[in-house]
Amino acid sequence: MQCLFSVFSNLQREALQSVWSGIRPGTKDGLPIIGEHPNYSGLFYARGHYRNGVLLAPATGKLVKELMIGKRASIPVLGLILPERIVYQEAL
Ligand SMILES: Cc1cc2nc3c(=O)[nH]c(=O)nc-3n(C[C@H](O)[C@H](O)[C@H](O)COP(=O)(O)OP(=O)(O)OC[C@H]3O[C@@H](n4cnc5c(N)ncnc54)[C@H](O)[C@@H]3O)c2cc1C
């Protein structure tokens, strides 16, 4: 707020109407975590989309469906987003 007031000093005289905040859950390597846990069969991740979770929702949903039914993944970057990198390399 102080930063905002330094730019718009007149705002300090106004009453605050409402405040809202949201989260952008991210990972250290900047990529989401999508796929089955390497040690726990049947535990699937689809998280860490940071600022693009709404945009990526259709692709993530499609990918998770494919993985859950044991189909070959149609998205080529799958190796980069698998949970293995978190479990074994602590990227998160
Ligand atoms: C102001 C704002 C504007 C945005 N605008 C856009 C936009 O225009 N387009 C767009 O594509 N995206 C946008 N986003 C980002 C989008 O909302 C997020 O990318 C998306 O909601 C993240 O989903 P996720 O499933 O990856 O989150 P997750 O990583 O699954 O996290 C979701 C929730 O789970 C909780 N959580 C995570 N891990 C754990 C755990 N281990 N245990 C317990 N709880 C956990 C988190 O705290 C969080 O509450 C915006 C976000 C904000 C805040």
The ligand as an ORCA input file, in Angstrom:
! r2SCAN-3c Opt
* xyz 0 1
  C      -4.819    -12.439     -9.438
  C      -4.574    -13.677    -10.240
  C      -4.836    -13.666    -11.601
  C      -4.607    -14.790    -12.371
  N      -4.881    -14.746    -13.706
  C      -4.662    -15.812    -14.469
  C      -4.954    -15.767    -15.868
  O      -5.397    -14.753    -16.423
  N      -4.725    -16.862    -16.601
  C      -4.216    -18.005    -16.048
  O      -4.021    -18.981    -16.773
  N      -3.940    -18.097    -14.731
  C      -4.148    -17.019    -13.918
  N      -3.862    -17.063    -12.580
  C      -3.192    -18.248    -12.025
  C      -4.139    -19.393    -11.706
  O      -5.172    -18.954    -10.860
  C      -3.259    -20.461    -11.016
  O      -2.223    -20.851    -11.900
  C      -4.034    -21.698    -10.645
  O      -5.122    -21.389     -9.813
  C      -3.104    -22.665     -9.932
  O      -3.702    -23.927     -9.934
  P      -2.889    -25.206     -9.505
  O      -3.860    -26.336     -9.618
  O      -1.604    -25.318    -10.238
  O      -2.579    -24.868     -7.962
  P      -2.036    -25.849     -6.868
  O      -0.543    -25.909     -6.950
  O      -2.761    -27.173     -6.914
  O      -2.471    -25.101     -5.563
  C      -3.848    -24.847     -5.349
  C      -4.130    -24.820     -3.889
  O      -3.629    -25.973     -3.264
  C      -2.866    -25.591     -2.140
  N      -1.810    -26.581     -2.024
  C      -0.822    -26.802     -2.890
  N      -0.039    -27.794     -2.457
  C      -0.564    -28.206     -1.285
  C      -0.212    -29.206     -0.351
  N       0.846    -30.003     -0.537
  N      -0.956    -29.358      0.754
  C      -2.042    -28.578      0.960
  N      -2.435    -27.612      0.097
  C      -1.705    -27.433     -1.007
  C      -2.347    -24.225     -2.440
  O      -2.021    -23.521     -1.264
  C      -3.526    -23.639     -3.141
  O      -4.486    -23.163     -2.238
  C      -4.098    -15.974    -11.765
  C      -3.851    -15.992    -10.392
  C      -4.072    -14.856     -9.642
  C      -3.806    -14.907     -8.162
*
